[in-house]
Amino acid sequence: MEHTRILSATLRSAMQAGLSLIALVTGLGLMPGWQSTIAAQGCQQEGACFVFESQGYITNPSNGQTTIAFRVTNKCRNPASYVAIGTSGFTRVAPADGSVYNGDLGIYDVAWTRASGTPGFESVKFTPALKNFANSASETLNVVVSNFNPASMVTVRGKAGNAQETYNFLLSQTCGIPTPTRRIYWTITDTHMIARANLNGQSVNQSFINTDSAFGVAVDSSHIYWTNLMSNTIGRADVNGQNVNQSFITGAFRPYTVAIDSRHIYWTNAASNTIGRADLDGQNVNQNFIVTGNGPYGVAVDSNYIYWTNGSLRTIGRADLDGQNVNQTFVIPGPVGFYGMAVDSGHIYWADLPNYTVGRAEMDGQNVNLSFISLPWGDFPRGVAVDRSHVYWTSDSGHVGRADLDGQNVNLSFITGSCCSSGVAVDPD
């Protein structure tokens, strides 16, 4: 049976004809083969099971590729079997055919479909690996295309149990520019995974990216970077976890942590006591960009300087972004055991391994606070990250901790479920 709703008058006529009960049964997924097809009616369309919201599109001026975003909610008890985003008239770019898409609810198998077969139109089809896309759960699905035209009509479809709903959207009618979900990432040393969660601590994925031996991690708007401590490489993947390259940069010497700015990637070479640097595309590698004191572990960068921890010297070093004016004793906090570090516009933060604290100093190296945030005895802090509202850290407990920028409202178990976490990074503000 096919029920087509194009005009509100048609829907009223159908209900007057006694089909409201059928619609109710359909919403419960009890009628085999029920299909609902709805013509373009704005930026949000809703049926018995699915709510589709066109969150708009963003075109990357550097490559001309456009990301189209839909937020999809499944109100029914039956979990979603698949969601398909039509791509007719466009050239599909990502997620790749046969790849895995990392969503907030879990992972999805991706297939590029043709006009024949399921769903019956050219699309990027997302098939959930888990059964939790139900009971009003929502997911944001992104498709990257080229040859984009906002005047195009896009067909989308959701299927849950026996209910199948199809909608048509005019892409120029959007509910707003898509706002990417900001996330936090951390490395798990015993499983070699990079984990991910939303910045509110929800939608935790403990196996977001499988690596060689990830330790430090950094992220920008398009890529995730990490140090492979055992294989002496720097890895990289797209920010959605696709296109993993474990040997993006080779030839490092025991790389512990990594940092990035708008032009370069930096890493610590603990075995050679240097800071390495390369262009963001992995070219022009310099493994001896800065010669440090003994035991460089943490590294951080801002718009003016690069900073690093000298483990054996118990100091924080600083240099200009071009590697000049090296100061190995920019901060001398005292009897500490440095590990990871981070900077924001006002402060420098570091993990103090043997004292179980996160330390802080002002950007000029003054007003050192060795116990800015205190962890329980025996819980060694490893990585530190910061954004405009919070400080985050990882520790050997496996937890990710969080506190306000002033050190208040400490949550030692902001995210749990890992073992032996090390590096941590947050999406740019």
Secondary structure, 3 states (H helix, E strand, C coil): CEEEECCHHHHHHHHHHHHHHHHHHHHCCCCCCCEEEECCCCCEEECCCEEEEEEEEEECCCCCCEEEEEEEEECCCCCEEEEEEECCCCEEEECCCCCEEEECCEEEEEEEECCCCCCCCCEEEEEECCCCCCCCEEEEEEEEEECCCCCCEEEEEEEECCEEEEEEEECCCCCCCCCCCCEEEEEECCCCEEEEEECCCCCCEEEEEECCCEEEEEECCCEEEEEECCCCEEEEEECCCCCCEEEEECCCCCEEEEEECCCEEEEEECCCCEEEEEECCCCCCEEEEEECCCCEEEEEECCCEEEEEECCCCEEEEEECCCCCCEEEEECCCCCCEEEEEECCCEEEEEECCCCEEEEEECCCCCCEEEEEECCCCCCEEEEEECCCEEEEEECCCCEEEEECCCCCCEEEEECCCCCEEEEEECCC
